[in-house]
Amino acid sequence: MAGEFSLHVNVEGLPKILRSLRGMPREISTDVRKASKKIAQDEVVRIRVTAASHGAQAVRSASKIRARSDRVPTIKAAGSSPMFRKGVQTGQVFFGAEFGSHRGKTTRQFKPYTGHEGMWFWPTLRRDTPIMINAWMDVIDAAISRWEAGR
């Protein structure tokens, strides 16, 4: 069974920033969550555009990628919801479309295995991580400035 997965990017000082957010008014925290979700939604669009050049399975898998509301930009990919006929789950097709296969007769529909680099999801995330971090840091700076002005 293929389930959801997470990618964690280590940002120096992140735990301290998140602790500081807990002490801020709820409306600032809500604004940070909305802005973080917007950053993630923009990335989901870029991932879907990249997937469009990698075949129907990638497009269909990318259609199940979602941005989540959190204090940091969060993207949900894969999952266990049925996507194709006969109960084939999203995650089963997602990983084949992303990494490829050819090991067995049930996975020949995927492109050849590419190793751990990926084809469309991971390369896009790796390329755009600095963009997302910079956008999120701008959101945090604005939240801190707003909080300090209201004290």
ABEGO torsion letter per residue (X at the ends): XBBBBBBBBBBBGAAAAAAAAAABBAAAAAAAAAAAAAAAAAAAAAAAAAAAAAEAAAAAAAAABBBBBBABBBBBBEEABBABBGGBBAAAAAAAAAAEBGABAAAAABBBBAEAAEAAAAAAAAAAAAAAAAAAAAAAAAAAAAAAAAX
